[in-house]
Amino acid sequence: MEIWHNPRCTKSRAAKKALDEAGTEYTERRYLDAPPTVAELTEVLGKLGREPWEITRTKEPVAKELGLADLPRDAANRDRWLQLLAEHPVLIERPILIDDSTAVVARTETSLTQFLG
């Protein structure tokens, strides 16, 4: 299992703590320091069953600078969304937990508990 973690984020720290308390083995990826590639984002989105705009932090200042509110959320613009997330990882929602076949944005205790099963 891997966690895309931002140590400055309360929800991300809570997910990491829950993993530790459950004795779950995982790799921590500080995705702001080691941003995912477009290919990695595509793979994770497939495991999440989501689109890039669904895991984008649209209230971040950089999102406003990039005009994401006006970028269409459709198949024609999907690659642009992926590229922006790869270039600006601060836009990626966190934490994301990833295993071999699935992933979850673990922002709530319920989503984390269900994922850990």
Secondary structure as UniProt FT lines:
FT   STRAND          2..4
FT   TURN            7..8
FT   HELIX           10..21
FT   TURN            22..23
FT   STRAND          27..29
FT   TURN            31..33
FT   HELIX           38..48
FT   HELIX           52..55
FT   TURN            58..59
FT   HELIX           61..66
FT   HELIX           68..70
FT   HELIX           75..77
FT   HELIX           78..87
FT   HELIX           89..91
FT   STRAND          96..98
FT   STRAND          103..105
FT   HELIX           109..116
//
